């Protein structure tokens, strides 16, 4: 993983929320919140909260829960806080590899599409295990391989034609680079979790036009940083290339693509 893969700054948080959240994150946020509701958790920690899509879903579905929402990125956290001024939510900048909370502080830990960005996943899992109460739940999601996520795949291929000598690899490297289920199980076991279940969850990604997912990926993710590193003035051209590639595949009107992720539930048994 490149250091630039974790930089969510500048206009990225706003574009991420406007385009990427409804495109790929909303349905999985509801999935995570629904699963959490069945655990009867009341004191919840969210790590890598991003712009707060899961935080909002949990606050809506669990009216009695207290949520501590954290992220390493202060700009992402500030954007999330501005969208959910709720007394039940405490916002805190925190590193998932060194959580600033006491042992056994929470009865559930959540992380939607964040673990792929952690440089030491086992350490992050150990921290989640540490701050959980006995019998507490760790719920998180990761994307399946990029070939199972059509918009991301097509955008990546389109940009490879624009930069043939050094194609941007952010999407397959990081968001779609951690999908080996057996590896995930083994790393959770190494961190102390022994009760682990994994479910493949497919969904549809829909947008008004091909331009929306092109903007979402090229401008609302750290892929933007890779484009700028190759051509400081090439962002609009890259977005246009991605738009054309998506339109060739899905047409000039509303677009509808396949997405697929794994939702993992791990329980602290001791």
N, C-alpha and C positions, 0 to 999 in steps of 0.2 A: 504494500500500500504506500502510495506517495504521501508526503506531508501535506500537499495541497488538497488531498482527498477530504480532509476534515475542515477545510476553510469554508464556512458558511457566513460570509460577511457581505458588506456593501448592499446591493439591491437583491441579493439571493434570497434572504428570508421572505421579503414581500412577494417575489415572483414564485417562490416555492409554495407559499400559502395560496396564492391566487390560482396557479395553474396545476401544480403537482398534487396538492392535497385532494382536490375533487377528482383528479384523474386516476390516482392509484392508491391513495391512503385512506380515504373515507370509509370504504367498505371493510377494510381490515381493522380499522379503529373500532368499528361497531362489533366486529368479531371478537376482538380482545376484550372489550367492555362487557359483552354478553357472557363470555366465559368467566370473567372476574365476578360478575354478579352472582353466578352459581356457587361461588366459594364462600359467600357471606363475609368477605373481607371488609374491614372498616378503616384500617390504617394502611394506606397504600403509598408506596414509593414508585415513582416513574423515573427511569433513567433514559438519557438521550431523548428528551421530550420534544425536541424540535420546535415547531411553531404551535404545538399544543393540540393536535387533532385528537389524540387519545385522551388527553387530559379533559377535553370538552366532552367526549363521549362518556367517560367514566363519571364525570360530574353530573351528567344528564341521567345516566342509568342507575347510579348509586347515590341517592340524595343524602344518605347518612354517612357516607365515607369522607374521611379527611385525606387529602392527596398532597404529598410532597413531590413537586415536579422539578426535575433537575435536568441540566444540559451543560456540556462543556462550553458551548458557544453562547456568549453573552448576547450577541445580536439576535440569535434565534429565540433565546429565552425572553428577551425584552418584547419581541413581537408576540410571543405566546401570551405573555402576561397582559398585554394591551387588549387582547381579544377575550380574556376571561377574568374580569375583576370579581373574583368570588372568594368570600371569606374562608371557604372550605379548602382552598388551595394555597399552599405555601410554595413560593418559587425560590429556587436556590441554584446558583452555579456550582457544579460539582463534577469531578472526574470519576467516571464509573470504576476506574481501577483503584481508587482510594476514596471511598465514600465517607463523608464526614458525619457518620451516624454511629450510634452505639450498637453493640451486638443485640440482636433480637428486637429491633425497634419497630419492625413492620410485619404485618401478616400477609402481605403480598408485594411483590416487586414486578413491575411491568417494563417492557422495552419493545417498542414497535420499530423494526427495521433499523436498529441502532448497533447491534452487536457486531455487524460486519465492519464497522469503523473502529472497533477497539483493537489497539495494537497487540494486546495480550488478552485473548478471550478467556483463557482459564482463570487468570487473575480477576477479571470482571465477574466471572461466575462465582469465584470464591467470595468476592465482596457481596454479591447478591445473597449467597448462602449465609454469610456471616450476619447480615442485618435482618435476616428473616427470623421470625419466631419459629419454634418447633411446629411442624405440620403446615408451615406457610408455603405459599405458592409463588413460583417464578414463571411468569407468562411472557413469551416473547415471540417475535416473528422474524423470518429471514426470507429473502427472495429466492426462488428457484433459479436454475441456470437461465442465462439471458435468452436462449432460444425459445424458452417457454413464456417470454414476456415481449410481445411483438413490437410495441412502440420503441422500447429501449433498444431492441436488437436492430431495428431498421435505422434508427438515428445513428447508432454506432457504425453500421456499415456505410451509411451515407458520408459520415465524417472521415472514414478511412479513404474514401475516394478523393476527398478534398486535401487530405494530408497523407498521401501514399507512403512517404518516406518515414513518417513518424505518426501513425494514427493514434488519436486519443483513445485510451483504454480504461478510462475511469469506470464506466458502467460495468463491463465484464470483470474488471479487477476487484472492485470493492462492493457496490450494491449487490451484484450478482456473482460474487466470488466466494461465497460461503454457503454452499448448498449441499455439502456432503453430509447426509443425515447420520451416518455412522460416526463420522468425525465429531459432529455436534454432540451425539450421545456420549462418546468417549470423553470429550472435554468436560461435559457436565458431570459425569461420574468422577473424573479426576478432581473436580472442584468440591465434591461432597454430595452431590445429588444422586440418589439411587432410583427414584421413582420418576421416570421420564416417558412422556408420550409425545409423538410427533404426528401431526395431521397435515396432509397436503390440501390446500384450499385454493381452488381456482375461482376466478372472477372475470368480469368484463370491464375493460377500461374504455370510457366513452368521452368524446369531446365534440364541440360544435363544428370543428374543422381540423384539418391536418396541421394548421399553424399552431393551435393550442399545445399539443404535445411537443412540437418542435421548440416552442418557447420554453415549455416546462423543463425539458431536458437540457437544452443548450444554454439557457440563461438562468434557470432556477435551481441548478445543482452545481457542485464543484467541477463538473465537466466544463463549465464556463472558464474556469481557471486554466484548464488544459488548452482550450481554444486560444485564449489570450496569450499563453506562453508560446504558441506556434505562430500566431499572427495577431499582434496587438489591436489591429483594426478589423479583424475578421469575424467578429461575433455575428453581425447581421448576415453576412454571406453564409456562415455556417448554419444559421437558423433557416435561411432560405433553402439551402441544400437539403436540410432535414425535412422541411415542409414539402418540397417537391417529391422526395423519396416516399414520404408517408402518403401523399396524394396519389402517387402512382399505384400504391398498394391498396388503398382504402377509398379512393375517390375524392372528389372536390367538396362534397357535403359533409355531414356528420360522420365521424369515424368511430369504429368499435373494434378494439383489439383484445387479444387474450393476455391475461396476467395470471401468474401462479406463484404461490408462496407456501412456506411451511410455518405452521403455528405450533409452538412447542410449549408444553406444560411440564414443569419440573417441580417436585415437592420435596421440601426439607423434612426428612424422616427422623432426624435426631438433632 
